Amino acid sequence: MEFRTETFNYLKKFLTDSRLAIIEKVVPESTDFVLPVIEDIFQFRNAAAIVRSAEACGFHKIIAMEKEHIFNPNLKVTKGAETWVEVQKRPYELETLKQIKNKGYKIVAVSPEKNAVSLADFKITEPISLVFGTEKEGVTDEILNFADETLAIPMYGFTQSFNVSVAAAICFYDLRQKLENSNLEFKLSPEKLIDLKIRWAVNSLQSGEEILNKFLTENF
């Protein structure tokens, strides 16, 4: 923990006062209690909108499972959110979800299938990995069968589904409100908080990686 603190204290010397202030303000609100997982999204605007919505709700990590399409958000749509959100690209296979589950996450697929629980009735009591399907097909049967639970957004018109980025935004906001109104300890640990500060500081600097590596080489 001490070397992490030393590292951030060094990096923040290169930050503007305004950038340091926003990092210090936002980082305590971050949480990994909800981990979004995206199935092979192919429209870059959808990818960007999901990143932007996740960041706005304090979910600063996304797993993008790639098969036929590269997860490549449109930077005009993200409005800078890609600086703050860590996107981990993983193979489009069940093993990716198994690894996530082994880290303590409940796998929840966003789909009306498998006796899905309505979003309004869904209770979040443990860390969840929220899986969103592709634009055309939704969540695949393989993942639906593997998921611990399915979650559905109620529909009140003729249309029976939302665009994936809209569905993600609705779920993210609703789940964040549920967390805020709960007694759960859903914020990041001190170790994860300082790691996030370091990552954000590095991403804020034009030569952030070089500055970080030089410091680590000379001091650790």
C-alpha positions as CSV (number, residue, x, y, z in Angstrom):
1,M,0.0,0.0,0.0
2,E,2.8,2.4,0.9
3,F,4.5,2.1,-2.5
4,R,1.2,2.7,-4.2
5,T,0.7,5.9,-2.2
6,E,4.3,7.0,-3.1
7,T,3.6,6.3,-6.7
8,F,0.4,8.4,-6.8
9,N,2.1,11.2,-4.9
10,Y,4.8,11.3,-7.5
11,L,2.4,11.2,-10.5
12,K,0.1,14.0,-9.1
13,K,3.0,16.4,-9.4
14,F,2.4,16.3,-13.1
15,L,-1.3,16.9,-13.0
16,T,-3.1,20.2,-13.2
17,D,-4.9,21.3,-10.1
18,S,-8.2,20.9,-11.8
19,R,-7.5,17.4,-13.0
20,L,-6.2,16.3,-9.6
21,A,-9.3,17.8,-8.0
22,I,-11.7,15.9,-10.2
23,I,-9.8,12.6,-9.6
24,E,-10.0,13.1,-5.9
25,K,-13.7,14.0,-6.1
26,V,-14.8,11.1,-8.3
27,V,-12.6,8.2,-7.2
28,P,-14.4,7.6,-3.8
29,E,-17.7,7.1,-5.8
30,S,-16.3,4.3,-8.0
31,T,-17.4,0.7,-7.5
32,D,-16.7,-2.7,-9.0
33,F,-19.8,-4.2,-7.3
34,V,-21.5,-4.2,-10.7
35,L,-19.3,-5.5,-13.6
36,P,-20.8,-5.0,-17.1
37,V,-20.0,-7.7,-19.6
38,I,-20.7,-7.0,-23.3
39,E,-21.2,-9.7,-25.9
40,D,-19.5,-9.0,-29.2
41,I,-21.0,-5.6,-29.8
42,F,-20.5,-4.5,-33.4
43,Q,-21.8,-0.9,-33.6
44,F,-19.2,1.5,-32.3
45,R,-21.8,4.0,-31.2
46,N,-23.4,1.5,-29.0
47,A,-20.0,0.5,-27.5
48,A,-19.3,4.2,-26.8
49,A,-22.7,4.9,-25.3
50,I,-22.3,1.9,-22.9
51,V,-18.9,3.1,-21.8
52,R,-20.2,6.6,-21.2
53,S,-23.2,5.3,-19.2
54,A,-21.1,3.0,-17.1
55,E,-18.7,5.8,-16.2
56,A,-21.6,8.1,-15.3
57,C,-22.8,5.6,-12.8
58,G,-19.4,5.0,-11.3
59,F,-18.8,1.5,-12.9
60,H,-15.2,2.0,-14.1
61,K,-14.5,-1.4,-15.5
62,I,-16.1,-3.2,-18.5
63,I,-15.4,-6.7,-19.9
64,A,-15.8,-6.8,-23.7
65,M,-16.0,-10.3,-25.1
66,E,-14.9,-10.2,-28.7
67,K,-15.5,-12.8,-31.4
68,E,-16.4,-11.3,-34.8
69,H,-16.2,-7.7,-33.9
70,I,-13.6,-5.5,-32.1
71,F,-15.0,-3.4,-29.2
72,N,-14.1,0.0,-30.5
73,P,-16.0,2.9,-29.0
74,N,-16.6,6.1,-30.9
75,L,-14.7,8.8,-29.0
76,K,-17.1,11.5,-30.1
77,V,-19.8,9.7,-28.2
78,T,-17.8,8.7,-25.1
79,K,-17.1,12.3,-24.4
80,G,-13.8,11.4,-22.6
81,A,-15.3,8.5,-20.6
82,E,-12.8,6.1,-22.1
83,T,-10.1,7.9,-20.1
84,W,-11.7,6.7,-16.9
85,V,-13.2,3.3,-17.8
86,E,-11.0,0.3,-18.0
87,V,-12.1,-1.9,-20.9
88,Q,-10.7,-5.4,-20.6
89,K,-11.0,-7.3,-23.9
90,R,-11.6,-11.0,-23.4
91,P,-12.3,-14.0,-25.7
92,Y,-15.9,-14.6,-26.6
93,E,-16.2,-17.9,-24.7
94,L,-17.8,-19.3,-21.6
95,E,-14.5,-19.6,-19.9
96,T,-14.4,-15.8,-19.6
97,L,-17.6,-15.8,-17.6
98,K,-16.4,-18.7,-15.5
99,Q,-13.3,-16.7,-14.5
100,I,-15.5,-13.8,-13.5
101,K,-17.8,-16.0,-11.5
102,N,-14.7,-17.5,-9.7
103,K,-13.9,-14.0,-8.6
104,G,-17.2,-13.9,-6.6
105,Y,-19.6,-12.4,-9.1
106,K,-23.1,-13.6,-9.7
107,I,-23.7,-13.8,-13.4
108,V,-26.9,-11.9,-14.4
109,A,-27.9,-11.9,-18.1
110,V,-30.1,-9.0,-19.3
111,S,-32.8,-10.9,-21.1
112,P,-36.5,-11.7,-20.8
113,E,-35.8,-15.4,-21.0
114,K,-35.6,-18.0,-18.3
115,N,-38.3,-16.6,-16.0
116,A,-36.5,-13.3,-15.8
117,V,-36.9,-11.0,-12.7
118,S,-38.1,-7.5,-13.5
119,L,-35.6,-4.8,-13.0
120,A,-37.9,-3.1,-10.6
121,D,-38.1,-6.2,-8.4
122,F,-34.4,-7.2,-8.7
123,K,-32.5,-7.2,-5.4
124,I,-28.8,-6.7,-5.4
125,T,-27.3,-8.4,-2.4
126,E,-23.9,-9.5,-3.8
127,P,-21.5,-8.4,-6.6
128,I,-23.0,-9.0,-10.0
129,S,-21.7,-9.3,-13.5
130,L,-24.3,-7.9,-15.8
131,V,-24.2,-9.5,-19.3
132,F,-25.6,-7.7,-22.3
133,G,-26.1,-9.5,-25.6
134,T,-25.4,-8.5,-29.2
135,E,-27.6,-5.9,-31.0
136,K,-29.4,-8.4,-33.2
137,E,-29.6,-11.7,-31.2
138,G,-29.4,-10.6,-27.6
139,V,-27.8,-12.9,-25.0
140,T,-26.8,-16.2,-26.5
141,D,-28.4,-19.5,-25.3
142,E,-25.1,-20.7,-24.0
143,I,-24.7,-17.7,-21.7
144,L,-28.4,-17.8,-20.7
145,N,-27.9,-21.4,-19.6
146,F,-24.8,-20.5,-17.7
147,A,-26.2,-17.4,-16.0
148,D,-27.3,-17.5,-12.3
149,E,-30.2,-15.3,-13.1
150,T,-31.8,-13.3,-15.8
151,L,-33.0,-9.7,-15.6
152,A,-35.7,-8.0,-17.7
153,I,-36.6,-4.4,-18.3
154,P,-40.4,-4.0,-18.4
155,M,-41.9,-2.9,-21.7
156,Y,-45.2,-1.0,-22.0
157,G,-45.6,-0.5,-25.8
158,F,-45.5,-2.6,-29.0
159,T,-41.7,-2.6,-29.0
160,Q,-40.4,-5.5,-27.0
161,S,-36.8,-4.5,-26.6
162,F,-34.5,-1.5,-26.0
163,N,-31.4,-0.8,-28.0
164,V,-28.5,-2.4,-26.1
165,S,-26.9,0.9,-25.1
166,V,-30.3,2.2,-23.8
167,A,-30.9,-1.0,-21.9
168,A,-27.4,-0.7,-20.3
169,A,-28.0,2.9,-19.3
170,I,-31.4,2.0,-17.6
171,C,-29.8,-1.0,-15.8
172,F,-26.7,0.9,-14.7
173,Y,-28.7,3.8,-13.2
174,D,-31.3,1.6,-11.5
175,L,-28.6,-0.6,-9.9
176,R,-26.6,2.4,-8.8
177,Q,-29.6,3.8,-7.0
178,K,-30.3,0.4,-5.4
179,L,-26.7,0.3,-4.1
180,E,-26.9,3.9,-2.8
181,N,-30.1,3.0,-0.9
182,S,-28.7,-0.2,0.6
183,N,-26.5,-1.1,3.5
184,L,-24.0,-2.9,1.3
185,E,-20.3,-2.0,1.4
186,F,-20.1,-1.6,-2.3
187,K,-17.3,1.0,-2.6
188,L,-13.7,0.1,-3.5
189,S,-11.2,-1.0,-0.9
190,P,-8.4,1.4,-0.1
191,E,-6.0,-0.6,-2.2
192,K,-8.3,-0.5,-5.2
193,L,-8.9,3.2,-4.7
194,I,-5.2,4.1,-4.9
195,D,-4.7,1.8,-7.9
196,L,-7.5,3.6,-9.6
197,K,-6.0,7.0,-8.8
198,I,-2.7,5.8,-10.3
199,R,-4.4,4.6,-13.5
200,W,-6.4,7.8,-13.9
201,A,-3.3,9.9,-13.3
202,V,-1.4,7.9,-16.0
203,N,-4.2,8.2,-18.4
204,S,-4.4,12.0,-17.8
205,L,-0.8,12.5,-18.9
206,Q,0.5,12.6,-22.4
207,S,3.5,10.5,-21.5
208,G,1.9,8.9,-18.4
209,E,3.2,5.3,-19.0
210,E,6.7,6.5,-19.5
211,I,6.6,8.7,-16.4
212,L,5.2,5.8,-14.3
213,N,7.7,3.3,-15.6
214,K,10.7,5.6,-15.0
215,F,9.5,6.2,-11.4
216,L,9.0,2.5,-10.8
217,T,12.4,1.5,-12.3
218,E,14.3,4.1,-10.2
219,N,12.5,3.4,-6.9
220,F,11.3,-0.2,-6.8
